[in-house]
Amino acid sequence: MVSIKIRDARTSDRDAIIEFDHGVRLEPGRISFIDRVLCTATCLVAECEGRVVAYGSLEYTFYDNGFVSMLYVAGLLANQQMH
């Protein structure tokens, strides 16, 4: 099993997120999205052995209701059993 720590995201997590989020290469606006959620949304990251390996964003832009606008897990961990 892999041990994961969940914490609030920081702007300093930007480069780590961009490194594992393959959507950055496919969607031109993805980096802008990441920058925005790191600064304005409730954004959380998951760390494994001190490395950021996942991120999620909770936003309130859908009729003032909270919804998860992004949940992305680094490919190497996507199928791992975690605790």
Secondary structure as UniProt FT lines:
FT   STRAND          5..8
FT   HELIX           11..13
FT   HELIX           14..20
FT   HELIX           23..26
FT   TURN            28..29
FT   HELIX           30..40
FT   STRAND          42..48
FT   TURN            49..50
FT   STRAND          51..62
FT   TURN            63..64
FT   STRAND          65..73
FT   HELIX           75..77
FT   TURN            78..79
//
